[in-house]
Amino acid sequence: MCSSSISRCPIYLHLTPNRSPSSSFPIFPSSLKPFSLNPVSKTPRIVLIRPHLHQSKSAPENCSFTPQKVISRPLGEQLVILIFGSFVFFCSCLKGRAAMARPVQESSWAEEKAQVGETDEVRLYLKLLEKDPGNIESLKMIVNAMMKRGRTKEAVQYVERLIEVQPGEVEWRLLQALCYEMMGQLSKAKRLFKQVLKQKPLSLRALHGLAMVMHKNHEGPAVFEMLNGALEVARREKRVNEERNIKILIAQMHAVNGELEEALEMFQNLVQENPKDFRPYLCQGIVYSLLGKKKEAEDFFETYHNLVPQEFPGRGFLEDVMLAAKTQPKERLEKEFAD
């Protein structure tokens, strides 16, 4: 489980301008509905939180290292999580995941008590399933609890039961693909993401999931061929919101691949296209922080602060991401590259 740093707990924000919120997406303990945001009109869209199973460590201060090293080789997976782990795209799990990713404030006694309560809750829902195997709310809550505790292999069994109960619900299929990616079964995850894209070719969550699986498979240029193909579809169909989100996704994948100059150029173009969208400013601030260019980073962070809506549900988590980018030590970042 994640404890004291966001660096091991990525979340991805789908931020779709001028769109109403989508249907609920798993897995959020209370409302079971995703966060969302419209960067211009401040209307929520989607936030999906992606669990990561490695334990995190606290992040000391000071972050500086040579830009050449950053750009010359692909980013280590954990560093990718730090840079953009909370930004722009996909993935689903828990409202509680954001809390897990923030520095832990509770005592160990309080944590233990919460875990006991959670276990009791799981037992309750398991008993309900014995009486009603197709109870959707019980299945959701069990998946939620298991994902929150890093029990992905067990959780996916209940995700697949949700698919049996609601075979037409795309959200469960996305979560299924994510689970297999987290379990390291990349071929299966890739096939599942592609199945979603056959039904919804411009699903940003599926595009991001497929891109990350392909990246882990070392498929190189094929990642960008796939994303550029989706971008052309969005342009041809005049899907302006999807087009912008895919552009941001492509920029992020350049950063994931260690191509920070290309990523920065794309983010700068995105700012010119829509100066009111806070996302490219935050992304640039994080990249410049990692490059050790603190003055440039602070300028972009300040602009981000001026634009991000106060009521945005994920704002606190984004602040944690920004803080980690500022304070992550050089030694730890270099270790990520060596992994």
C-alpha positions as CSV (number, residue, x, y, z in Angstrom):
1,M,0.0,0.0,0.0
2,C,1.0,3.6,-0.5
3,S,1.8,5.5,2.5
4,S,3.8,8.7,2.6
5,S,4.5,9.8,-0.9
6,I,2.5,10.2,-4.1
7,S,5.3,8.9,-6.2
8,R,4.1,5.3,-6.1
9,C,0.4,6.0,-6.5
10,P,-0.5,7.5,-9.8
11,I,-3.8,8.9,-10.7
12,Y,-4.9,10.2,-14.0
13,L,-7.3,13.0,-14.7
14,H,-9.5,13.0,-17.7
15,L,-10.2,16.7,-18.1
16,T,-12.7,17.2,-20.9
17,P,-13.7,20.8,-21.7
18,N,-17.4,21.7,-22.1
19,R,-18.7,18.2,-21.4
20,S,-21.1,17.0,-18.8
21,P,-20.0,14.4,-16.3
22,S,-20.0,10.8,-17.6
23,S,-21.7,7.9,-15.9
24,S,-20.2,6.6,-12.7
25,F,-17.0,4.7,-12.9
26,P,-15.6,2.4,-10.3
27,I,-14.4,2.3,-7.6
28,F,-15.1,5.1,-5.1
29,P,-16.1,4.0,-1.6
30,S,-18.8,6.5,-0.9
31,S,-20.5,7.7,-4.1
32,L,-18.8,5.4,-6.5
33,K,-18.7,8.3,-8.9
34,P,-15.6,9.8,-10.5
35,F,-14.2,13.3,-9.9
36,S,-14.1,15.5,-13.0
37,L,-13.3,18.9,-14.3
38,N,-13.9,21.3,-17.1
39,P,-10.8,23.5,-17.3
40,V,-12.7,26.4,-18.8
41,S,-16.2,26.3,-17.4
42,K,-15.3,24.4,-14.2
43,T,-17.7,21.5,-14.9
44,P,-16.4,18.2,-13.7
45,R,-15.6,15.4,-16.0
46,I,-13.5,12.4,-14.8
47,V,-10.8,11.6,-12.4
48,L,-9.6,8.1,-12.1
49,I,-7.1,6.9,-9.6
50,R,-4.6,4.3,-10.3
51,P,-3.2,2.1,-7.5
52,H,0.4,1.1,-7.4
53,L,1.5,-1.8,-5.3
54,H,5.0,-0.8,-4.2
55,Q,5.4,0.9,-0.9
56,S,6.5,4.5,-1.1
57,K,9.0,6.5,0.9
58,S,9.0,10.0,2.1
59,A,10.5,12.5,-0.2
60,P,13.4,14.7,1.1
61,E,14.0,18.1,-0.2
62,N,16.1,19.3,-3.1
63,C,15.6,18.3,-6.7
64,S,18.3,19.0,-9.3
65,F,20.1,16.9,-11.9
66,T,21.3,17.3,-15.5
67,P,18.7,17.8,-18.1
68,Q,20.7,15.7,-20.6
69,K,20.3,12.6,-18.4
70,V,16.5,13.2,-18.3
71,I,16.2,13.5,-22.0
72,S,18.7,11.0,-23.1
73,R,17.0,7.9,-21.7
74,P,13.5,6.7,-21.0
75,L,12.1,7.7,-17.6
76,G,12.0,4.9,-15.0
77,E,8.4,3.9,-14.3
78,Q,8.4,5.3,-10.8
79,L,9.7,8.6,-12.0
80,V,7.0,8.7,-14.6
81,I,4.5,8.2,-11.9
82,L,6.0,11.1,-10.0
83,I,6.0,13.4,-13.0
84,F,2.6,12.9,-14.4
85,G,1.1,10.3,-12.1
86,S,-1.7,12.5,-11.2
87,F,-2.3,14.2,-14.4
88,V,-4.5,14.2,-17.4
89,F,-5.7,10.8,-18.1
90,F,-7.1,7.6,-17.0
91,C,-7.5,4.9,-14.6
92,S,-9.8,4.0,-12.0
93,C,-10.1,2.8,-8.6
94,L,-10.9,4.6,-5.4
95,K,-11.8,7.9,-4.0
96,G,-9.8,6.5,-1.1
97,R,-6.7,6.1,-3.4
98,A,-6.1,9.8,-3.3
99,A,-6.1,9.7,0.5
100,M,-3.7,6.8,0.4
101,A,-1.4,8.7,-1.8
102,R,-1.1,11.7,0.4
103,P,1.3,11.8,3.3
104,V,-0.2,9.7,6.1
105,Q,-1.4,11.8,9.0
106,E,-3.1,9.1,11.1
107,S,-1.4,7.1,13.8
108,S,-0.6,3.4,13.3
109,W,-3.4,2.7,15.8
110,A,-5.9,4.6,13.7
111,E,-4.8,2.9,10.6
112,E,-5.1,-0.5,12.2
113,K,-8.6,0.4,13.4
114,A,-9.6,1.5,9.9
115,Q,-8.3,-1.7,8.4
116,V,-10.3,-3.8,10.8
117,G,-13.4,-1.8,10.0
118,E,-12.7,-2.3,6.3
119,T,-12.2,-6.0,6.7
120,D,-15.6,-6.2,8.6
121,E,-17.2,-4.3,5.7
122,V,-15.8,-6.7,3.2
123,R,-17.1,-9.7,5.2
124,L,-20.5,-8.0,5.3
125,Y,-20.6,-7.6,1.5
126,L,-19.4,-11.1,0.9
127,K,-22.3,-12.4,3.0
128,L,-24.7,-10.3,0.9
129,L,-23.2,-11.8,-2.2
130,E,-23.9,-15.3,-0.9
131,K,-27.6,-14.4,-0.8
132,D,-27.5,-12.3,-4.0
133,P,-24.5,-13.1,-6.3
134,G,-25.4,-10.4,-8.7
135,N,-25.6,-7.5,-6.2
136,I,-23.8,-4.8,-8.0
137,E,-23.2,-2.5,-5.0
138,S,-21.7,-5.3,-3.0
139,L,-19.4,-6.3,-5.9
140,K,-18.3,-2.6,-6.2
141,M,-17.5,-2.3,-2.6
142,I,-15.5,-5.5,-2.5
143,V,-13.5,-4.5,-5.5
144,N,-13.0,-1.1,-3.9
145,A,-11.6,-2.5,-0.7
146,M,-9.4,-5.0,-2.4
147,M,-7.9,-2.5,-4.8
148,K,-7.2,-0.1,-1.9
149,R,-5.2,-2.8,-0.2
150,G,-3.3,-3.8,-3.3
151,R,-5.1,-7.2,-3.7
152,T,-5.5,-6.8,-7.4
153,K,-5.5,-10.5,-8.2
154,E,-8.4,-11.0,-5.9
155,A,-10.2,-7.8,-7.0
156,V,-10.2,-8.8,-10.7
157,Q,-12.3,-11.8,-10.0
158,Y,-15.1,-9.6,-8.7
159,V,-14.5,-7.1,-11.6
160,E,-15.2,-10.0,-13.9
161,R,-18.3,-10.9,-12.0
162,L,-19.5,-7.3,-12.5
163,I,-18.9,-7.8,-16.2
164,E,-21.1,-10.9,-16.1
165,V,-23.9,-8.9,-14.4
166,Q,-23.5,-5.8,-16.6
167,P,-21.9,-7.1,-19.9
168,G,-22.5,-3.8,-21.7
169,E,-20.8,-1.6,-19.1
170,V,-17.6,-0.4,-20.6
171,E,-16.3,1.0,-17.3
172,W,-15.9,-2.5,-15.8
173,R,-14.0,-3.6,-18.9
174,L,-11.6,-0.7,-18.5
175,L,-11.0,-1.7,-14.8
176,Q,-10.5,-5.3,-15.9
177,A,-7.8,-4.2,-18.3
178,L,-6.1,-2.0,-15.7
179,C,-6.0,-4.9,-13.2
180,Y,-4.3,-7.2,-15.7
181,E,-1.8,-4.4,-16.5
182,M,-1.0,-4.0,-12.8
183,M,-0.6,-7.8,-12.5
184,G,2.0,-7.7,-15.2
185,Q,-0.2,-9.6,-17.7
186,L,0.5,-7.0,-20.5
187,S,-0.6,-9.1,-23.5
188,K,-4.1,-9.7,-21.9
189,A,-4.3,-6.0,-20.8
190,K,-3.4,-4.9,-24.3
191,R,-6.1,-7.1,-25.8
192,L,-8.7,-5.8,-23.4
193,F,-7.9,-2.2,-23.9
194,K,-8.1,-2.7,-27.7
195,Q,-11.6,-4.3,-27.2
196,V,-12.8,-1.2,-25.5
197,L,-11.4,1.0,-28.3
198,K,-13.3,-1.0,-30.9
199,Q,-16.4,0.1,-29.1
200,K,-15.2,3.6,-28.2
201,P,-12.3,4.6,-30.4
202,L,-11.8,7.9,-28.6
203,S,-12.0,6.7,-25.0
204,L,-9.1,8.6,-23.4
205,R,-8.9,6.1,-20.6
206,A,-8.5,3.2,-23.0
207,L,-6.1,5.1,-25.2
208,H,-3.9,5.9,-22.1
209,G,-4.1,2.3,-20.8
210,L,-3.1,0.9,-24.2
211,A,-0.3,3.5,-24.6
212,M,1.2,2.5,-21.2
213,V,0.9,-1.2,-21.9
214,M,2.7,-0.7,-25.2
215,H,5.3,1.4,-23.5
216,K,6.0,-1.3,-21.0
217,N,6.2,-3.7,-23.9
218,H,9.0,-1.5,-25.4
219,E,6.9,-1.0,-28.6
220,G,8.5,2.4,-29.2
221,P,7.2,4.4,-32.1
222,A,4.1,2.2,-32.3
223,V,2.7,4.0,-29.2
224,F,2.7,7.3,-31.1
225,E,1.4,5.8,-34.3
226,M,-1.6,4.5,-32.3
227,L,-2.2,7.8,-30.5
228,N,-1.8,9.9,-33.7
229,G,-4.3,7.6,-35.4
230,A,-6.8,8.4,-32.7
231,L,-6.0,12.1,-33.0
232,E,-6.8,12.0,-36.7
233,V,-10.1,10.3,-36.0
234,A,-10.9,13.1,-33.5
235,R,-10.0,15.8,-36.0
236,R,-12.0,14.1,-38.8
237,E,-15.1,13.8,-36.6
238,K,-14.6,17.4,-35.3
239,R,-14.4,16.1,-31.7
240,V,-12.6,19.2,-30.3
241,N,-12.5,18.1,-26.6
242,E,-11.2,14.6,-27.4
243,E,-8.6,16.1,-29.8
244,R,-7.2,18.3,-27.1
245,N,-7.1,15.6,-24.5
246,I,-5.3,13.2,-26.9
247,K,-2.8,15.9,-27.6
248,I,-2.1,16.2,-23.9
249,L,-1.9,12.4,-23.7
250,I,0.7,12.4,-26.6
251,A,2.7,15.1,-24.8
252,Q,2.6,13.1,-21.6
253,M,3.8,9.9,-23.4
254,H,6.8,11.9,-24.8
255,A,7.7,12.7,-21.2
256,V,7.2,9.1,-20.2
257,N,9.6,8.2,-23.0
258,G,12.2,10.7,-21.7
259,E,11.6,13.1,-24.6
260,L,11.1,16.1,-22.5
261,E,12.0,18.7,-25.1
262,E,9.2,17.3,-27.4
263,A,6.8,17.2,-24.5
264,L,7.5,20.8,-23.5
265,E,7.1,22.0,-27.1
266,M,3.7,20.3,-27.2
267,F,2.6,21.7,-23.9
268,Q,3.6,25.2,-25.1
269,N,1.5,24.8,-28.2
270,L,-1.4,23.6,-26.1
271,V,-1.1,26.8,-24.0
272,Q,-1.3,28.9,-27.1
273,E,-4.4,27.0,-28.3
274,N,-6.2,27.5,-24.9
275,P,-4.5,29.7,-22.3
276,K,-7.3,29.1,-19.8
277,D,-6.6,25.3,-19.5
278,F,-4.5,24.9,-16.4
279,R,-3.2,21.4,-17.3
280,P,-0.3,22.3,-19.6
281,Y,1.0,24.8,-17.1
282,L,1.1,22.3,-14.3
283,C,2.8,19.7,-16.7
284,Q,5.4,22.2,-17.7
285,G,6.1,23.2,-14.1
286,I,6.6,19.6,-13.2
287,V,9.0,19.0,-16.1
288,Y,11.0,22.1,-15.3
289,S,11.2,21.0,-11.7
290,L,12.7,17.7,-12.8
291,L,15.1,19.5,-15.0
292,G,16.3,21.5,-12.0
293,K,15.0,24.8,-13.6
294,K,13.2,26.0,-10.4
295,K,12.6,29.6,-11.6
296,E,10.8,28.4,-14.7
297,A,8.9,25.8,-12.8
298,E,7.7,28.3,-10.2
299,D,6.4,30.6,-13.0
300,F,4.3,27.8,-14.4
301,F,3.1,26.6,-11.0
302,E,2.0,30.1,-10.2
303,T,-0.1,30.3,-13.4
304,Y,-1.5,26.9,-12.6
305,H,-2.6,28.1,-9.2
306,N,-4.3,31.1,-10.7
307,L,-6.3,29.0,-13.2
308,V,-7.2,25.8,-11.3
309,P,-10.7,26.0,-9.9
310,Q,-10.8,26.2,-6.1
311,E,-13.6,23.6,-6.0
312,F,-11.8,21.1,-8.1
313,P,-12.1,17.8,-6.2
314,G,-8.6,16.6,-7.1
315,R,-6.8,19.9,-6.3
316,G,-5.3,18.7,-3.1
317,F,-3.8,15.7,-4.7
318,L,-2.4,17.8,-7.5
319,E,-0.7,20.0,-4.9
320,D,1.0,16.8,-3.5
321,V,2.2,15.9,-7.0
322,M,3.6,19.4,-7.5
323,L,5.3,19.3,-4.1
324,A,6.9,15.9,-4.8
325,A,8.2,17.2,-8.1
326,K,9.8,20.2,-6.3
327,T,11.3,18.2,-3.4
328,Q,12.3,14.8,-4.8
329,P,16.0,14.4,-4.2
330,K,18.5,14.0,-7.0
331,E,19.8,10.7,-5.7
332,R,16.4,9.1,-5.7
333,L,15.6,10.3,-9.2
334,E,18.9,9.0,-10.5
335,K,18.1,5.6,-8.9
336,E,14.9,5.5,-10.8
337,F,16.8,5.9,-14.0
338,A,19.1,3.0,-13.0
339,D,16.2,0.6,-12.3
